[in-house]
Amino acid sequence: MRMEYRIIKGWRIFAGVVFILFTAGGFFLIGKAFTEPVLTRQIGLVLFLSALVIGCIGLAWLDAVRTLVSVDELAISVTRVFKSRAARLQDIDGYRTGDKDSFSIELKDNGKTLRIPQYLERRKELIGWIKERYQDLDERERMEETAVLLEDNRFGVTREDREARLAMAKKFDVGATAIGIGLLIWSIAYPRPFETLMILLFIAPWLAVGITWYFKGLLKLYKLKKSPYPSMIQLMLMATFGVALVVLRSYDLYSFGEKAWSLLVGGTMAATIICIGACRQAIATARKKTVTYIVVFVMAAAYSYSLLIFSNCYYDKSSPTIFHVAVTGKRISSGKSTSYYVSLSSWGQYSDGNEVSVSQSFYKNVREQDSLSVYLKYGKWGIPWYRLRRWIKNY
């Protein structure tokens, strides 16, 4: 018995066509470098970049052509452009699946991992053959860890108590995920009513911290596929990201002085200490405690900044200083999302003017040389901020 699996023919052809096109383009550019004065002055850079791009594309094409996975009665082997690896079937411990359809074979005695390439012909057939003969290591480790968890007296007097508590924690996990996704979508799609949304976003992370504390180590601050422990970290992350996104989109700061930094640092340290203290039992068994502490600190910083700026601006009752400016330019930035900007003439500390991010509707309704009003306010905590308006408005 011998089975062979190569990269899909269409992918090999596509890689070849791309290589030919980039090679032709590279040589065309090199030819231009010897005839165009502008490029001639940079001929070394042109030659280097052309060789680099052609080389990388060429290696990708060679890898697509050379890649071969073969299976026989004794071993499975993977051949790539730079290396070949094989594993005896009797040395295989199991397999793991990952994100983006990744699939790897793990060997006994901590042997090197054997990764099954993407875009193989009959890849499902190969993976099915492996799954029929070997264990899912994530599932095995999850079952082993669950057995240990259900024997831990910290989570209940009897096994039935511990099973019931684990089931309850998993329900909180599912609920936290649903609430986190809902809040994030709400904050991105339609952040109205604004104050209600912001209050919920600020409460959600502390609700997650409180529930984590209540379960005394049964809820963790991480989620692993091979771990049976539920977590509330998804609610903390999504709520913190959502509130930071809303604040960044809603307010433009005029300056961020020493007082603001003091408040931010103080808030960050307080939030970090409280979160770590409340979740200390959840962190105690983490394998990468340093990473956990860093994640908590970053979340605390983002949360503290958002709370500081929101409360400074939303509850600011100071009278504004009004500047009249002209639109000197407009631009759109496109990527994963589209952002709209208008450039303003000089005002306040901006002697050369400045660029402000605006909504799509605002962008469409202003033209270059239009007159606008900038409302500069002191801020509840002394952090100056401003709003751009197309009309006079009382604050």
C-alpha positions in Angstrom: 0.0 0.0 0.0 1.3 3.4 -0.9 -0.7 6.6 -1.1 0.6 9.9 -2.5 -0.8 13.4 -2.2 0.4 16.4 -4.1 -0.5 20.1 -4.2 -3.7 20.7 -6.1 -2.9 21.0 -9.8 -4.7 24.3 -10.2 -2.7 25.8 -7.3 0.6 24.6 -9.0 -0.5 26.2 -12.3 -1.5 29.4 -10.5 1.9 29.6 -8.7 3.7 29.0 -12.0 1.8 31.8 -13.7 2.5 34.2 -10.9 6.2 33.3 -11.0 6.3 33.9 -14.8 4.5 37.3 -14.5 6.7 38.5 -11.6 9.9 37.3 -13.4 8.8 39.2 -16.6 8.0 42.3 -14.5 11.3 42.1 -12.7 13.4 41.8 -15.9 11.3 44.7 -17.4 12.1 46.8 -14.3 15.8 45.9 -14.5 15.8 46.9 -18.2 14.2 50.2 -17.3 16.9 50.8 -14.7 19.5 50.9 -17.4 17.6 53.4 -19.6 15.7 55.6 -17.2 17.9 58.2 -15.4 15.6 58.2 -12.3 15.9 54.4 -11.9 19.6 54.3 -12.9 20.6 56.3 -9.8 18.9 53.5 -7.7 20.0 50.6 -9.9 21.5 48.7 -6.9 18.2 48.9 -5.0 16.2 47.9 -8.1 18.4 44.9 -8.8 18.2 43.8 -5.2 14.4 44.1 -4.9 13.8 42.5 -8.3 16.1 39.5 -7.3 14.4 39.2 -3.9 10.8 39.2 -5.2 11.6 36.8 -8.1 13.5 34.6 -5.7 10.7 34.4 -3.2 8.0 33.8 -5.8 10.2 31.2 -7.4 10.7 29.3 -4.1 6.9 29.4 -3.5 6.4 27.9 -7.0 9.1 25.2 -6.5 7.5 24.3 -3.1 4.1 23.9 -4.8 5.6 21.6 -7.4 7.8 19.6 -5.1 5.5 19.1 -2.1 4.5 15.5 -1.7 2.9 13.6 1.2 3.3 9.8 1.0 2.0 7.0 3.2 2.9 3.3 3.1 2.7 0.4 5.5 5.6 1.7 7.7 5.7 5.5 7.6 4.3 8.8 6.5 6.6 11.3 4.9 6.3 15.0 3.9 8.6 16.4 1.2 9.0 20.1 0.7 11.4 22.3 -1.3 14.0 22.6 1.4 13.5 19.5 3.6 11.9 16.1 3.8 10.7 14.5 7.0 9.3 11.1 7.8 7.7 9.4 10.8 7.2 5.7 11.4 3.5 4.9 11.9 4.2 3.2 15.2 5.9 6.4 16.6 2.8 8.6 16.0 1.1 9.6 19.2 -1.9 11.5 17.7 -3.0 14.6 15.8 -4.1 18.1 16.5 -6.3 20.4 14.4 -5.9 24.2 14.5 -7.1 27.5 13.0 -7.6 27.9 9.3 -7.8 24.1 8.7 -4.3 23.4 9.9 -3.5 19.8 10.8 -0.4 18.3 12.4 0.8 14.9 13.6 2.5 14.6 17.0 5.1 12.0 17.7 5.7 10.1 20.9 8.5 11.1 23.3 8.1 14.8 22.3 9.3 14.2 18.7 9.1 17.0 16.2 5.7 17.8 14.8 4.8 16.7 11.2 2.5 19.3 9.6 0.2 18.3 6.8 0.4 21.0 4.0 -2.7 23.0 2.9 -4.1 22.6 -0.7 -3.3 18.9 -1.1 -5.3 16.8 -3.5 -7.6 14.5 -1.6 -6.5 16.1 1.7 -9.8 15.1 3.4 -9.1 11.5 2.5 -5.6 11.7 4.1 -6.9 13.4 7.2 -9.7 10.9 7.5 -7.2 8.0 7.3 -5.2 9.6 10.1 -8.2 10.2 12.3 -9.4 6.6 12.0 -6.1 5.3 13.4 -5.0 7.9 15.9 -6.3 10.0 18.8 -7.2 13.7 18.9 -4.6 14.8 21.4 -6.5 17.9 22.4 -9.5 15.8 23.2 -7.4 13.3 25.1 -5.7 16.0 27.2 -9.1 17.7 27.8 -10.6 14.4 29.1 -7.5 13.8 31.3 -7.6 17.3 32.8 -11.4 17.1 33.3 -10.9 13.9 35.3 -8.3 15.7 37.5 -10.6 18.7 37.9 -13.5 16.6 39.0 -11.4 15.1 41.8 -10.4 18.6 43.1 -12.2 19.2 46.4 -11.9 23.0 46.0 -14.8 22.8 43.5 -17.3 20.8 45.6 -17.7 18.2 48.3 -18.8 15.4 46.1 -18.2 14.6 42.4 -21.8 15.5 41.6 -21.3 18.9 43.2 -18.1 19.4 41.1 -19.8 18.3 37.9 -22.8 20.7 38.6 -20.4 23.6 39.3 -18.4 22.9 36.1 -21.6 22.8 34.1 -22.7 26.1 35.6 -19.3 27.7 34.8 -19.6 26.5 31.2 -23.0 28.3 31.0 -21.4 31.5 32.2 -18.7 31.0 29.6 -21.3 30.7 26.8 -23.3 33.7 28.2 -20.1 35.8 28.4 -19.3 35.1 24.8 -22.8 36.0 23.6 -22.9 39.2 25.7 -19.4 40.2 24.6 -20.2 39.7 20.9 -23.5 41.6 21.3 -21.8 44.5 23.0 -19.0 44.6 20.4 -21.5 44.6 17.5 -23.5 47.3 19.2 -20.5 49.5 19.7 -19.4 49.1 16.1 -22.7 49.2 14.2 -24.9 51.7 16.1 -23.6 53.1 19.4 -26.9 54.5 20.5 -28.2 55.2 23.1 -24.7 56.4 23.7 -24.7 56.7 27.5 -26.5 53.4 28.1 -24.0 51.6 25.8 -21.0 53.1 27.5 -22.2 52.2 31.0 -22.8 48.6 30.0 -19.3 48.5 28.3 -17.7 49.8 31.5 -19.6 47.4 33.8 -19.0 44.3 31.7 -15.3 43.7 32.4 -15.8 44.0 36.1 -18.8 41.7 36.0 -16.5 39.2 34.3 -13.9 39.7 37.0 -16.5 39.3 39.8 -17.8 36.0 38.3 -14.2 34.7 37.9 -13.5 35.5 41.6 -16.7 33.8 42.6 -15.7 30.5 41.0 -12.4 30.4 42.9 -10.2 29.1 40.1 -12.7 27.1 38.1 -12.9 29.9 35.6 -9.6 30.9 34.0 -8.2 34.0 32.3 -7.4 32.0 29.2 -9.1 29.6 26.8 -7.4 26.6 25.4 -8.8 24.0 23.0 -7.2 21.2 25.1 -8.4 22.6 28.5 -11.8 21.9 30.1 -11.7 25.1 32.1 -14.3 27.8 31.0 -13.3 31.5 31.0 -14.7 35.0 31.1 -11.7 36.5 29.3 -13.7 36.9 26.1 -16.2 39.3 27.8 -13.3 41.3 29.3 -11.5 41.6 25.9 -14.5 42.3 23.7 -16.1 44.9 26.1 -12.7 46.7 26.6 -12.0 46.7 22.9 -15.6 48.0 22.2 -15.4 50.8 24.7 -11.9 51.9 23.5 -13.1 51.9 19.9 -16.2 54.1 20.7 -14.0 56.5 22.7 -11.4 56.8 19.9 -14.1 57.4 17.3 -16.1 59.9 19.4 -13.6 62.4 20.9 -10.6 64.4 19.6 -8.2 65.5 22.3 -6.5 68.9 22.1 -3.7 67.9 24.5 -2.8 65.2 27.0 -0.8 66.8 29.7 0.9 65.7 32.9 -2.3 65.7 34.9 -3.9 63.4 32.3 -0.9 61.0 32.4 -1.1 60.9 36.2 -4.7 60.0 36.2 -4.2 57.4 33.5 -1.2 55.7 35.2 -3.0 55.7 38.5 -6.2 54.2 37.1 -4.2 51.6 35.2 -2.3 50.5 38.2 -5.4 50.4 40.4 -7.4 48.4 37.8 -4.5 46.0 37.2 -4.0 45.3 41.0 -7.7 44.8 41.6 -8.1 42.5 38.6 -5.0 40.4 39.5 -6.0 40.2 43.1 -9.6 39.1 42.4 -8.5 36.6 39.8 -5.4 35.3 41.6 -6.8 31.7 41.8 -7.6 31.8 38.1 -4.0 32.9 37.3 -2.3 30.6 39.8 -2.4 27.6 37.4 -1.6 29.5 34.2 1.4 28.1 32.4 2.5 31.5 31.1 1.8 33.9 34.0 3.9 36.7 32.6 1.8 36.7 29.4 -1.4 36.8 31.6 -0.1 39.7 33.6 0.8 41.6 30.5 -2.7 41.0 29.0 -4.3 42.2 32.2 -2.1 45.3 32.3 -2.9 46.2 28.6 -6.6 45.7 29.2 -6.5 47.8 32.3 -4.6 50.6 30.4 -7.2 50.6 27.6 -10.1 50.5 30.0 -8.7 53.3 32.2 -7.9 55.5 29.2 -11.5 55.0 27.8 -13.1 55.7 31.2 -10.9 58.8 31.7 -11.7 60.3 28.3 -15.4 59.4 28.3 -16.0 60.9 31.7 -13.8 63.9 30.8 -15.7 64.7 27.6 -19.3 63.4 28.1 -19.8 65.0 31.5 -17.9 68.2 30.6 -20.1 71.2 31.4 -17.6 74.0 30.6 -18.3 76.7 28.1 -16.5 76.2 24.8 -14.0 78.5 23.0 -15.1 78.7 19.4 -12.7 78.9 16.4 -13.8 79.5 12.9 -11.8 77.4 10.3 -11.8 76.6 6.6 -11.6 73.1 5.1 -8.3 72.9 3.2 -8.5 69.3 2.1 -10.3 66.0 2.2 -9.1 62.4 2.0 -10.4 58.8 2.4 -8.3 56.0 3.9 -9.3 52.5 2.8 -8.1 49.3 4.3 -9.9 46.8 6.6 -12.2 49.7 7.3 -12.8 53.1 5.6 -11.9 56.3 7.4 -12.8 59.9 6.4 -10.6 62.9 7.1 -10.8 66.7 6.6 -7.9 69.1 6.8 -8.5 72.4 8.6 -6.8 75.8 8.4 -4.8 77.1 11.4 -6.5 77.4 14.7 -5.4 77.4 18.4 -2.1 75.5 18.8 -2.2 74.2 15.3 -0.4 76.9 13.4 -0.3 74.8 10.3 -3.8 73.4 10.7 -4.6 69.8 11.5 -6.4 66.8 10.1 -9.6 65.5 11.8 -11.4 62.1 11.4 -15.1 62.6 10.7 -18.1 60.5 9.9 -19.0 59.5 6.4 -22.1 61.8 6.4 -20.1 64.8 7.6 -17.4 64.1 5.0 -20.0 64.1 2.2 -21.6 67.3 3.3 -18.5 69.5 3.4 -16.4 70.8 0.5 -13.0 72.4 0.4 -13.1 76.1 1.5 -16.3 75.5 3.5 -16.4 77.3 6.8 -16.6 75.2 10.0 -16.6 75.8 13.7 -14.3 74.1 16.2 -15.6 74.0 19.8 -12.7 73.7 22.2 -13.7 72.6 25.8 -11.7 72.5 29.0 -12.8 68.9 30.0 -14.2 67.7 33.3 -10.8 66.5 34.4 -8.8 69.3 32.7 -8.1 67.4 29.5 -8.9 69.8 26.6 -10.9 68.3 23.7 -12.8 69.6 20.8 -15.7 69.0 18.4 -16.0 70.0 14.7 -19.4 71.5 13.7 -20.9 72.7 10.4 -23.1 75.2 12.3 -23.3 77.3 15.5 -24.4 75.2 18.4 -24.9 76.0 22.1 -23.0 73.8 24.5 
